[in-house]
Amino acid sequence: MIHPTALVAPEARLGRNVSVGPFTIIHPNVEIGDDSEIGAHCEIGHPTARAEGRPLVIGAGALIRSYSLFYQGSSFGERLVTGHRVTVREGVRAGENLQIGTLSDIQGTCAIGNHVRFHSNVHIGQHATVGNYVWIFPYVVLTNDPHPPSDVMLGATVEDFAAVATMSVILPGVTVGRGALVGAHSSVNRDVAADMVVAGSPAKVVCRTEEIKLRDGSGRPAYPWRRHFSRGYPDAAVKAWLEEFGAGSRNPTSEGKQP
């Protein structure tokens, strides 16, 4: 399960059925859960004084693809999945089933909830807070310095079920509310209320999310997105959404799908 070219420190704690790919380095202060797969040319548990001795903890069932770099001092729940060439710094606290797309960069000292999806080339600045079931699409940046360069850090917040579309920037200290939608190419410089759509640079309120209709000919509301989309989510969550919105709102083609 461990490639002969891999360098795994004897002090590292690897669970059952962990595989390690060619030329990967796993440092001493690392814990990896059962049934995890670490790809080729990764560095896992890169030492840093900023971790203050805390280990890198990766939960069971992880899939970390090639050329990814994780610093020590972060923790991830079960079923972490990454693309290729991902960088994650120290101080990240993430829940289960986090997905981090190729070439994404998490700068550390941040909190991330359960079932969060970061697409490719996403940058998460330090002190960010990301809730549960959040979607952040390609080339989105969460910033933290209100007057760069300075030592002041104000992390951005994206609350549960919110979606931030491609190439948007969330400025320091801004909160994107629960279930809100940030349109593509937006620069968000003020808080976004729950279940609202904002777009533009600077971003302005467009409408309530429920006013956007699915482009499938049904005329049904596109938001909250969990009315019609459930692929990849746990059965318990999907059941709760069906109860919240009614079974008639669910698209039969997506109901109950799992990864």
C-alpha positions, 0 to 999 in steps of 0.5 A: 500500500506504500510505494517504495519511493515514498518517504513515510516517517516512522512516527506518522500514524496511518490507519488501516488500508492507507495507500501512499503513492510514488515520491510522496513525503509524510512527515512525523506529526501526521494522523491519517484515517483508515481507507485513505488514499494519498497520491503521488508527489504529495507532501503531507504534514509540512513542518511549520512553527505556526502549527505550535506542535499540533498534528495534521489530522486527516479523517478516514476515507480521504482521497488526496490527489497528486502534488498536493501539499498539506501543512501540519496543524490542521484537521479534516473530517471523514471523506476529504477529497482533493483535486491535484496541486492543492495547498492547505496551510496550518490552522484549518478546521474542516468538517466531513466530506470537504471537496477542494478542487485542483489548484485551490489554496487554503491559507489556513487559520479558518473554519470550514463546515460539513459537505463544502464544495470548493471548485478549482482555483479557489483561494480562501484567505486566513480567518475565513469562516465557511458554513455547511453545504456551501458551494464556492465556484472556480476562481473565487477569492475570499480576502482578509486585508481591508487595506493591503498591505497591513497586519489587520485581518478581517476574514470573510464569512459564507454561511450555510447553503450559500453559493458564490459563483465564478470569479467573484471576490468577497472582501474582508469582513463581509458576510454572505448570508445563509442561502444567498447567491453571489453572481459571477464576476462580482466584487462583494464589499458589504454584507449579503442578506440571507436568500438574496441575489447580488451581482456586479462590481460593486455587488448590488442586490438583484432579487430574492433567490426564490425569484430565479427559475430553473431553466428546465422548462418546469418554471420551478424556483432554482433556489433554495437549490436543495429543493431540486439538487441532492447528488452526493449528499447524505440520505439523512440530509436529503430526507430532511430537505424533502420534509422541509420543501415537500417531495413534489419539489424534488427533481426525480433525476437527482433524488437520492443520488450518491457519489 
